[in-house]
């Protein structure tokens, strides 16, 4: 029982408050939104006035202010805005406080014998399936909880400023709170099914928030696409659960960890389980071939992109692989698949990022690419490295998205002040030289850029380097290197992954520098009228940026490599590694079995190569790209050649549409409905035997006269007749 | 609670009372119609619906006691009553319930008042007749769930048919005659064969005793038919039930019936009458002919048809321009899950199937009610005629979204728990069928979200839609219990699962499947 657990008497027993707090926030804000909808007050902005007043190009922040036009000079805020502004971020602040308290309690416990499981109630008691609604605290879920509530709090605060004039203000916070609730369920679930509830729940919130400004068909389309593509992944997740239950008879993490050994290592069953799980991960975490929804998801408000589509939800797949490490450690083929898909995605998405003009699209493809790195990490069994990159990425990518939100906010305000509704507030060709108008945002975004590019000593350098280093090490000797994937030697696969990762690192440095140059440097292209209105966002938005800037700069301290701590007295090496040891240590050592640790000299060489690549990428971008040559979007010529292929994302959407989506619809309509249903079955069964139909039609017409007695007699006579025949036959 | 129930002898009179109250209501309405022949139509409508609502509410409140009064673990029939009816032919008025029946009875009694509220202003023609038929229908449906005598069962089974035929034929849409006749023909042809089979087993079992035997328990206990006879008997029952479910390819009456039926008709048809088919399998077709049902060929055929229905229904749903037809085809898909769960012969599959029955009743009923609400405002069901409704009808949008999520099977709603248990249970014995069926989680999202987008999202382009009024208190009030049910069964289905467990396990044991009590495996394979 749980009372023996060392955490039972600490703050950890309040763990259920973690999801409960945002749920309360959702209920309060949802009620406010519902009441406002049920009884519109005179001061409420009419929903009709937004979404129609501006050009089709000005997405995002455009909506937040468009209602100004219908209501004179000043937009009235939502009448419940004050309550929402307190409750929405307030529950997150409380949840973060609780998370810190639980973290402190966990640190105070010398040794955790097993995860702390808090059973709330029996959910599905069906035979041997005894599923509980239960939460599980361990080192891994704690890391995730801190990231979700910490970064979540910052993004909620930012949203207070960003969404202030939106007519759907309480609805926005209701969705955002609900998202945090499901995200916490996802990471705290004590069995696969509770995790799956969170998994689909965050997908639902993502759907609702992508389509937040639902009056634009494009936004509604993007939300639907995200949901449907995610469901393809969820299919995999479900089949994995069925396989687990059919073979192990349980879905609890603790029981599976204890019984995984019953599955033959490298066998078909465990490999299938892991591959189906990874299909789920590829959907949620936007990996090839299911990454296509994430760039479209940028249709949602920018803070949503930061929280859901960069820092937390999309990393759920990485979390799930780490959570299932006890299974993946038994399935080298699945591990190699994960690593290879991750590496390929990292490079592929980076190529597209090179040629995007929409600032959020650059960041979206960058996110896909960085998620690829994380999968390389967890794929090669370097779970700590994968989770480490997850954490640092949450810092610097949230910063980049919120920074871009700040830029879009400023751009839109400037356009709006001058009555310009034609120009695109997100296109980098309309920006340029923003450094002098938004110096704080500029400086912070450079920190994040250096972090993601992998320049020391910023956060991303350490995590990315660790992933690449571990990949290289595994290629030398591990259970993975000895396995084969589709006839190719595992060691070869891992070297390929390592090279993919290096190439992606080069492109990352290039496209990120390109984004910074085009946005903040060179001459300004916003237009003479709008230019004087460009300015930094209010403190409620820049404040969270500063915090994230500090984290992006210093996040590497979470898990310093020994190579660094040996030279510089900056801290303890491998803090995160040590922290996660109880959860993923066993799987890591199983995969790495027999491999000699990388020699210090080799490690130093690898670090040198990584740094050189990052610096080279930045240098290439600075030398080759000329912001001065850019012209504003309306005047820009269409791109040609290979650049055009990249700008159009390799035409993957079009290919999917032509090969999967359209044929399914056509077949369903023409073959199944019109052909089989109306044509075949109805003709054969209904109209085929015309005589019988006419006869029974006559019966029916007699009924129509209301003489139920006739009906009863016919029934009895008919039955007796048929019975006689039957009796003779048998 | 239980002692209170016992002190008023609740179990002794409740089932018969539940059968009689709707009949009394129907008689009252007929009398009322005679008395108010020349009154103003509005007043007639108001009087009729008020009377009907009163009877349905009394019925619902009385039935709630079953939740507590019944011993769900006992192997005996609960609240049973047995009185000889036609002794010479061995026919009894024998009613009784187990956990499976109680849940479906409660679904019926709780849903019926809501259908009256849903028809509140839309049934203007012959309101007394309409509500009288609705009440009569209720007696028929409840009778099917309670009957423990096969002739009695057949009487109730046919009793359902006539009121529904008339409801579609008189109060339906433009092609109501075609639809009602098609409905009638399909169900009639199926059930006639079943009648023959019932008479056959009744006379055969009673051959030595002088009088035919129609008692359920005796027939289940007897059941020694030759392989050929058992197969044909099963087929006769199968046809009757498969049409009702409806299983592919016997489903084509359903889209027409749904589209043409008035809102209340669609709700009752989808939420309760389709359950007769799946209930029929669990209560009659399987326990009476276990040897036939477990024959690999028969079982595989049923599972193949179920899986075809699951996928086919979803794909055809996707391309429907009419919202009601979309929901009708989605029913084919959902009921396919029920069949898959039943024929998995595992505890999880069986209980999941029973839960999907209830879930489908709640969420599809709610969907038809919601469609009825916008149909009353716009007089169209074509999805393309809407768009952007979330702006003018935000509360409607919220309700439709929640119900759609339940139908898609998003975790946290009832839809997930049922589908998950069915697939999990089916995977243990039929992994390939379950995997194919699981792909529908994708298509279900496609057809419902696409419809949702075209109705409540997207720009509001049609001027007719710009002035639509949002839900009123009556409409909101009748949806709230359904939404509450959706969340309750999604978050805490244990009370229902615990109540159906023993009954479901019993059937699985009869089928020689993987039956498990809560905790340990009871019997594995073999019979």
Interface residues (C-beta under 8 A of the other chain):
Chain A: X34 X37 X38 X47 X48 X51 X52 X121 X122 X123 X124 X125 X126 X127 X128 X129 X130 X133 X193 X196 X197 X199 X200 X201 X204 X207 X211 X214 X215 X216 X217 X220 X221 X223 X224 X227 X228 X231 X232 X234 X235 X238 X239 X241 X242 X243 X245 X246 X664 X665 X667 X668 X669 X672 X673 X676 X677 X678 X681 X682 X685 X686 X693 X696 X697 X700 X703 X704 X708 X711 X715 X718 X719 X722 X723 X726 X727 X730
Chain B: X158 X162 X165 X169 X180 X181 X182 X184 X185 X186 X188 X192 X193 X195 X196 X199 X200 X229 X249 X250 X252 X312 X315 X316 X318 X319 X320 X346 X347 X348 X351 X352 X388 X390 X391 X394 X395 X398 X405 X410 X411 X412 X416 X417 X420 X421 X423 X424 X427 X428 X431 X434 X435 X438 X439 X441 X442 X445 X446 X449 X450 X453 X456 X457 X458 X459 X460 X466 X470 X491 X492 X493 X494 X497 X498 X501 X505 X515 X516 X517 X518 X519 X520 X521
